[in-house]
Amino acid sequence: MMIRFCTFMSRRASRFAALAPVKECLLIDTNSTTSGGGGWEEFGYRVNYGKQDGTALLETSGGGGNWHARSRVRCCIKGNEMELAVARKAVGTDGISRPLRFDFKWMDNVSADKDPLNLYRNGDTAPNGRFRYQYGVEAASRK
């Protein structure tokens, strides 16, 4: 069975407001463990949930703090929890014969713009500062 999505869940201390724009995003780096990364602070993708219409958007880094829309992301918000489902194909991790490895970081009320010091000065990040979480699963073997 092929897993088509990587899912992420964020829990806040307070509820998400129904129509208020949220400045929260998830940074994803699918290249960090294999080819050295790229993009903004080595993150090649971000899921941005800061849009007025309540949708989440996968964006790719154009370098220099510039981001470009790529596709919509499945998003569900209930109370103080938000779940995102990012299509593996959209971030280049869809092959069953390839290991699934990526780094990620949650940011709340922090702008992923040209200044990486925003990770220290503004809002919240998990993990703190310029640290990042790493996830990995070996490739499935075909029998």
Secondary structure, DSSP 8 states (H G I E B T S, - for coil): ----EEEEEEE-SS---SSS---EEEEEESSTTTT---SBTTB-EEEEE--TTS-EEEEEEEETTEEEEEEEEEEEEETTEEEEEEEGGGGT---TTS-EEEEEEEEES---SS-TTHHHHSSEEESSTT--EEEEE------
